Amino acid sequence: MPRKKKKLQTEKNIWKVGVYCRLSSEDGDNAESDSIGNQREIIEFFLKNEENIEIVDYYADDGYSGTTFNRPEFKRMFNAMVNGVINTIIVKDLSRFGRNYIEVGNYIEQIFPLYNVRFIAINDNVDSYKDPKSINNVIVPFKNLMNDEYARDISNKVRSVLMTKSLNGEWVGGTCPYGYKKNPENIHQLIIDEEEAPVVRKIFKMAVDGYGHIKIAKFLNDNGILCRKEVQRRKKYKLSMNAEEVEIVYHWSTSTIGKMVTSEIYIGNLVWNRTGSVSYKDHRQIYRPKSEWVVVKGTHERIISDEDFNRVQEIIKERSCKKKKPEKLTIYKYKIKCADCGRSMCKMEDTRDGHICSNYYCRNYKTTSGKCTPHKIRTSDLDSMVIESIIMQIKSVLNIEKTIKKIKDNNSIDKKTEYENIISKLNNEIEKLKRLKKCSYEDWKLNKITKDEFLNYSKDYEQRIDNYNNEIKIYNSKIEASLKDIKEEEYWIEHFRRNKKVKTLSREVIEDLIDCIYVHEGGDITIKFKYQDEYERVLNEIKNETEEIM
């Protein structure tokens, strides 16, 4: 009688799952059928029938458009994937993952395979592990394209409706401008807020009298006049409206003053289309030329007279003509902050002996007495320190790239050899099982065993052979992945590599590499570079590999 062999024990794949859900109120998603809770229930029901599944975390972006991947929970999930916390991402369907045809395809076909991440879209029958061909199925890019087109169509329809309402003089914005509130009987009609209107009149009077934005903001902050955001905060937490009783968190800013003194809303006109997004995919705000503005006059009661408003515009225009703004002085916009209070730094210029002198100051110090210290730094000194730091960081990253490539080469070769040895053993086991199956057939023909016994043995051998073949496929895919690791690079390193010859600062370089620059009192700076998490992860990998070798 043939001897039964023990099954070869193999390591099972444990799928550490990140459950991702998304719902947008702007791209036409149905709140009833696509709610976050409903998506989660569908995914959890699906996973009940899956083996070796462990749900690590839930990620839900509620109220975010699928046309962009700049979503907080998606970013958190992506970091978890990069750091190896999860190796599987599951969504209800492709539209929940995203509606950007190009970006969705890039994640599914490039980024997820790079990190050996399994991707499942339940309703679209996509599973990159069980059915690798489902990723490249012609229906997948077609559905992504349809989701993309759906988002574009909804965006156009929403824009058309808003345009029609605006032309009819209706207010279609969210928060009302300071000095106004929505009419309780008609939410598309603005009425004067009698508590805020005196502040608006004071701002315009100071502007007419020649006060600049900084001095106006400083006056409001020093006299305990609360801005809209601070009032809302205090109402939310039921705090006193007395400025002296509770610490002020939000202050009047020069940008707020600048927007108010140039807004026709205060002379009773509704202005729409001053700003907009780059496209339905790119939600960055841009200022549109005046020729594209939609102005509807006399839609609500005015707070400021035409004479005062026009005088303020003339003063602003005169000041703009006198100021010179060299391009090199604008490269730090949105990137430079006070290291102590966290507010943005503001640039101040003056001309001495025919030369423009430029310094950065803490905005809190300039707009609120005693709130912070100057944190003054000369722009030329800042430029020198930043370019030096960028060059050093680029050298460090490129050196790390060389080291990690050597480690990957060695590890990939070792893994390839290990996997090939396992495959060889599995093939030997398969050959033994085939011989046992042949022997059982001969025993049956020689009446040494019954037909039922032969069929049972044969079924058992076939099952074990199939199991071994499946394991061989897994190890072959691991060999391909290990060889692929040699060629693939850390995606973030490319940002530093393409700037390796940089010698002068530009907005593009700073935008590409720097997250934020913090200025300390006394003139020192701390630079937070982009991809810091990835940088530290690679450093830890190198450290661990070195310790293992030691």
KAVENKA-V451803 format. One record per run of one state. SS is the DSSP state (hx for helix, st for strand, lp for the rest). FROM is the first residue (numbers start at 1). TO is the last residue. If there is no record, write none. Layout:
{{SS,FROM,TO} {SS,FROM,TO}}
This chain:
{{lp,1,14} {st,15,23} {lp,24,35} {hx,36,47} {lp,48,52} {st,53,62} {lp,63,71} {hx,72,82} {lp,83,87} {st,88,91} {lp,92,93} {hx,94,97} {lp,98,100} {hx,101,114} {lp,115,117} {st,118,121} {lp,122,125} {st,126,127} {lp,128,130} {st,131,131} {lp,132,132} {hx,133,136} {lp,137,137} {hx,138,167} {lp,168,179} {st,180,183} {lp,184,185} {st,186,192} {lp,193,196} {hx,197,208} {lp,209,212} {hx,213,222} {lp,223,227} {hx,228,236} {lp,237,253} {hx,254,261} {lp,262,263} {hx,264,267} {lp,268,269} {st,270,272} {lp,273,274} {st,275,277} {lp,278,284} {st,285,287} {lp,288,289} {hx,290,292} {lp,293,293} {st,294,296} {lp,297,305} {hx,306,322} {lp,323,326} {hx,327,330} {lp,331,335} {st,336,338} {lp,339,343} {st,344,352} {lp,353,354} {st,355,362} {hx,363,367} {lp,368,376} {st,377,378} {hx,379,445} {lp,446,450} {hx,451,487} {lp,488,492} {hx,493,497} {lp,498,506} {hx,507,513} {st,514,519} {lp,520,524} {st,525,529} {lp,530,531} {hx,532,549} {lp,550,550}}
